[in-house]
Amino acid sequence: MNIQSLSTEQLQSLEQELTAEYKSFQAQDLKLDLTRGKPSSEQLSLSDSLDGILTGNYKNEDGTDTRNYGGIDGIIEMKRLGAAVLGVEQNEILVGGNASLTLMYQCVLQAYLFGFDGPDSAWNKEEKVKFACPVPGYDRHFSICEAFGIEMVNVPMTDTGPDIEALTDLVKSDPSVKGIWCVPKYSNPTGIIYSDETVAAIAGLANIAGPNFKVFWDNAYIVHDLVANPGTLANVMASAKEQGTQDSILQFCSTSKITHAGAGVAFLNATEKNLATFKKSLGIATIGPDKINQLRHAILLPNMDALAAHMRKHAEILKPRFDLVLSALQEAFGDNDLGSWESPEGGYFISFDTQPGLAKEVVSLAGQAGVKLTPAGATFPYGEDPNDQNIRIAPSVPTLQEVESAMQIFVNCVKLATVRKALA
């Protein structure tokens, strides 16, 4: 379908046809949700053996009674697993509660109020604090910045990660830029993997940035592959050590989309120096994490082989849903310019771009037809997509049949919005 080549009469006829189809969808009174990248109940059930897995034995391998206070940086077994997942040293891992987002917030809090290198390094002593935000990106990252009054600066994403030339120019020219948000593998929402060159460039940013610069490396999907031979991600901490910038790296991941989302385990990777500073503040707020839950996870996922086998089960559930979405998009838009999208090899999202100026209308139409989508603009700071074209699709929770129905409606809404714009 080439909209530009259609006459007004042809567009009017097509609009009537699409509107009739749209009204038939509305009549079905569907309630389908493609908003957030949550594991489905089927995925959560993969880890139900966590319940009762300790069989009354609460001591870990070094004899610690996990029912008691203490151990602020986590049990040794989970530090070992976190280090293996991220490819870092075990003494550079802190193990927390279920949400890596909590650790990210706490690290921003540390940097903003107290600093990682003494009180004078605190960001709040600066006249202005800014963050580089690759877009489209993760809305919860942006919410943290908004909570602290940190100004966000858009950096365009490419198919190899953030636009390095634009990012380098920004960081080099503006010392008030104190950090960057990154989802380097299966980026939220585009699903791309940062190239080796991009990883190295970001790892070295502290060498050209103003003082106290930090890279917030949210490696949420590092093991969430959907294909047998996925692309690989370079090791950001190893690259930073080569460039002498290791103190700028704060890396995060968790098991929240691996085991039970509301009862997982989160990891923070940082240098021993940064961890010592962070633990000093953390020790004022807590006497220790849930070590019982950490021990449960250590038994369920004792090593990388066990983790890989577990993630293959997730892929078996998730991949058919992704395939449905991608095949629907290809069938509807593969031979025209009504939209563009990425075909990720893992993660939880598919990023779709409408023609400029149509994302809000598509999301609105879909909502009125029973398909709930993430609000248009959510993948940009302040909820403002300057081109109003990016839509994030999260197909993990609905059933296969629901995903198929949702995509029929989505395709109709994209076409309808595009035709109506052409007529207007």
Residue pairs with C-beta under 8 A, 6 or more apart in sequence:
1 335
1 336
1 338
1 415
2 336
2 337
3 11
3 336
3 337
3 338
3 418
3 419
3 422
4 422
6 14
6 422
8 423
11 419
11 422
11 423
12 423
14 415
14 419
15 416
15 419
15 420
15 423
18 412
18 415
18 416
18 419
19 416
21 412
22 365
22 369
22 409
22 412
22 413
22 416
25 369
25 370
25 408
25 409
25 412
26 368
26 369
26 370
28 370
29 370
30 369
30 370
30 371
30 405
30 406
30 409
31 370
31 372
32 370
32 371
32 372
32 398
32 402
32 405
32 406
32 409
33 371
33 372
33 397
33 398
34 371
34 372
34 373
34 374
34 393
34 394
34 395
34 398
34 403
34 406
34 410
35 372
35 373
35 374
35 394
36 374
36 394
36 397
37 188
37 257
37 347
37 348
37 349
37 394
37 396
38 257
38 261
38 394
38 396
38 397
39 257
39 261
39 314
39 396
39 397
40 317
40 396
40 397
40 398
42 317
43 257
43 314
43 317
43 318
43 396
44 260
44 261
46 259
46 310
46 313
46 314
46 317
47 258
47 259
47 260
47 300
47 310
49 300
50 259
50 260
50 263
50 296
50 297
50 300
53 296
53 299
53 300
54 292
54 295
54 296
54 299
58 65
58 66
58 67
58 292
58 295
59 65
59 66
60 66
60 75
60 76
60 77
60 291
60 295
60 298
61 76
61 77
62 76
64 70
64 71
64 75
64 291
66 75
66 291
66 292
66 294
66 295
67 291
67 292
69 287
69 288
70 287
70 288
71 288
71 289
71 291
72 94
72 279
72 282
72 283
72 286
72 287
72 288
72 289
73 79
73 93
73 94
73 95
73 275
73 279
74 82
74 93
74 94
74 95
74 96
74 265
74 289
74 291
74 294
75 95
75 291
75 294
75 295
75 298
76 90
77 294
77 295
77 298
77 302
78 95
78 265
78 267
78 294
78 297
78 298
79 90
79 93
79 94
79 95
80 90
81 297
81 298
81 301
81 302
81 303
81 304
81 307
82 93
82 95
82 253
82 267
82 269
83 89
83 90
83 92
83 93
83 269
84 303
84 304
85 222
85 223
85 253
85 267
85 304
85 307
86 93
86 219
86 222
86 237
86 251
86 253
86 267
86 269
87 235
87 237
87 238
88 235
88 237
88 251
88 269
91 272
92 237
92 269
92 270
92 271
92 272
92 275
93 267
93 268
93 269
94 103
94 267
94 268
94 270
94 275
94 278
94 279
95 265
95 266
95 267
95 289
95 294
96 102
96 103
96 265
96 266
96 267
96 268
96 289
97 265
97 266
97 289
97 290
98 254
98 256
98 261
98 262
98 263
98 264
98 265
98 266
98 293
99 254
99 256
99 264
99 266
100 218
100 220
100 252
100 253
100 254
100 256
100 266
100 267
100 268
101 140
102 266
103 252
103 266
103 267
103 268
104 141
104 144
104 216
104 218
104 250
104 252
105 144
105 147
106 278
106 281
106 282
107 214
107 216
107 250
107 268
107 278
108 144
108 145
108 148
108 150
108 179
108 216
109 148
110 116
110 277
110 278
110 281
111 121
111 122
111 123
111 178
111 179
111 212
111 214
112 122
112 123
112 124
112 129
112 148
112 150
113 122
113 124
114 122
114 277
114 281
115 121
115 122
115 123
115 212
116 212
116 214
116 247
116 274
116 277
116 278
117 212
117 247
117 277
121 211
121 212
123 129
123 150
123 178
123 212
126 176
126 178
127 176
128 151
128 176
129 148
129 149
129 150
129 151
129 176
129 178
130 150
130 151
130 152
130 153
130 174
130 176
130 177
130 178
131 145
131 150
131 151
131 152
131 153
131 177
131 178
131 179
131 180
131 181
132 153
132 155
132 162
132 167
132 170
132 171
132 177
132 179
132 180
132 181
133 141
133 142
133 145
133 152
133 153
133 154
133 155
133 180
133 181
133 381
134 155
134 156
134 157
134 161
134 162
134 167
134 180
134 181
134 182
134 187
135 154
135 155
135 156
135 157
135 379
135 380
135 381
136 157
136 189
136 190
136 351
136 379
136 380
136 385
136 390
136 392
137 157
137 181
137 183
137 187
137 188
137 189
137 379
137 380
137 381
138 181
138 183
138 188
138 189
138 218
138 379
139 374
139 378
139 379
139 383
141 181
141 216
141 218
142 152
142 181
142 380
142 381
142 382
145 151
145 152
145 381
146 152
146 382
150 178
152 381
152 382
153 170
153 177
154 380
154 381
154 386
155 162
155 163
155 166
155 167
155 170
155 180
156 162
156 163
156 166
157 163
157 187
157 190
157 192
159 192
159 342
160 192
160 194
160 195
160 197
160 198
161 182
161 184
161 187
161 192
161 193
161 194
161 195
161 198
161 199
161 202
162 180
162 182
162 194
162 198
162 202
164 197
164 198
164 201
164 202
167 180
167 201
167 202
167 205
168 201
168 205
168 208
170 177
171 177
171 180
171 205
171 208
171 209
171 213
172 208
172 209
174 210
175 209
175 210
175 211
176 210
177 209
177 210
177 213
178 209
178 210
178 212
178 213
178 214
179 213
179 214
179 215
179 216
180 202
180 205
180 215
180 216
181 216
181 218
182 194
182 202
182 215
182 216
182 217
182 218
183 218
183 219
183 220
183 221
184 193
184 194
184 199
184 217
184 218
184 219
184 233
184 236
185 193
185 194
185 219
185 221
185 222
185 233
185 346
185 347
186 192
186 193
186 221
186 224
186 344
186 345
186 346
186 347
186 348
186 349
187 193
187 194
187 347
188 220
188 221
188 347
188 348
188 349
188 392
189 349
189 350
189 351
189 379
189 390
189 392
189 393
190 342
190 344
190 349
190 351
191 342
191 343
191 344
191 345
191 346
191 347
191 349
191 350
191 351
192 342
192 344
193 230
193 231
193 232
193 233
193 345
194 202
194 233
194 234
195 234
196 234
199 233
199 234
199 235
199 236
199 239
200 234
200 239
200 243
202 215
202 236
203 215
203 236
203 237
203 239
203 240
203 242
203 243
203 245
203 249
204 239
204 240
204 243
204 245
205 213
205 215
205 245
205 248
206 213
206 215
206 240
206 245
206 247
206 248
207 243
207 244
207 245
209 248
213 248
214 248
214 249
214 250
215 236
215 240
215 248
215 249
215 250
216 250
216 252
217 236
217 249
217 250
217 251
217 252
218 252
218 253
219 233
219 251
219 252
219 253
220 252
220 253
220 254
220 257
221 257
221 346
221 347
221 348
222 233
222 253
223 258
223 307
223 308
223 311
224 257
224 311
224 314
224 346
224 347
224 348
225 311
225 315
225 345
225 346
226 315
226 318
226 319
226 322
226 344
226 345
226 346
226 347
227 315
227 319
227 345
227 346
230 345
230 346
231 345
236 249
236 251
237 246
237 249
237 251
237 269
240 246
240 248
240 249
246 271
247 271
247 273
247 274
249 269
249 270
249 271
250 268
250 269
250 270
250 274
251 268
251 269
251 270
252 266
252 267
252 268
252 269
253 266
253 267
254 264
254 265
254 266
254 267
255 264
255 265
255 266
255 297
255 301
256 262
256 264
256 266
257 264
257 314
257 348
258 264
258 301
258 307
258 310
258 311
258 314
259 265
259 297
259 300
259 301
263 293
264 297
265 293
265 294
265 297
268 275
268 278
270 278
300 306
300 310
301 307
301 310
315 346
318 348
318 396
320 400
321 395
321 396
321 398
321 400
321 403
322 344
322 350
322 395
324 395
324 400
324 403
324 404
324 407
325 350
325 393
325 395
325 403
325 407
326 341
326 343
326 350
328 404
328 407
328 408
328 410
328 411
329 339
329 341
329 350
329 352
329 407
329 411
332 338
332 411
332 414
332 415
333 339
333 340
333 341
333 411
333 414
337 355
338 354
338 355
338 414
338 415
338 418
339 352
339 353
339 354
339 355
339 414
340 352
340 353
341 350
341 351
341 352
341 353
342 350
342 351
343 350
344 350
348 394
348 396
349 392
349 393
349 394
350 392
350 393
350 395
351 379
351 390
351 391
351 392
351 393
352 390
352 391
352 392
352 393
353 359
353 389
353 390
353 391
354 362
354 389
354 391
354 414
354 417
354 418
355 389
355 418
355 421
356 387
356 388
356 389
357 387
357 388
357 389
357 421
358 388
358 389
358 414
358 417
358 418
358 421
359 376
359 377
359 385
359 388
359 389
359 390
359 391
360 376
360 377
360 388
361 417
361 420
361 421
362 373
362 376
362 391
362 410
362 413
362 414
362 417
363 373
363 374
363 375
363 376
363 391
365 413
365 416
365 417
366 372
366 373
366 409
366 410
366 413
367 373
369 409
369 412
369 413
370 409
371 406
371 409
371 410
371 413
373 391
373 392
373 393
373 410
374 391
374 392
374 394
375 383
376 385
376 388
376 390
376 391
377 383
377 384
377 385
377 388
377 390
378 392
379 385
379 390
379 392
380 386
380 390
393 410
395 403
395 406
398 406
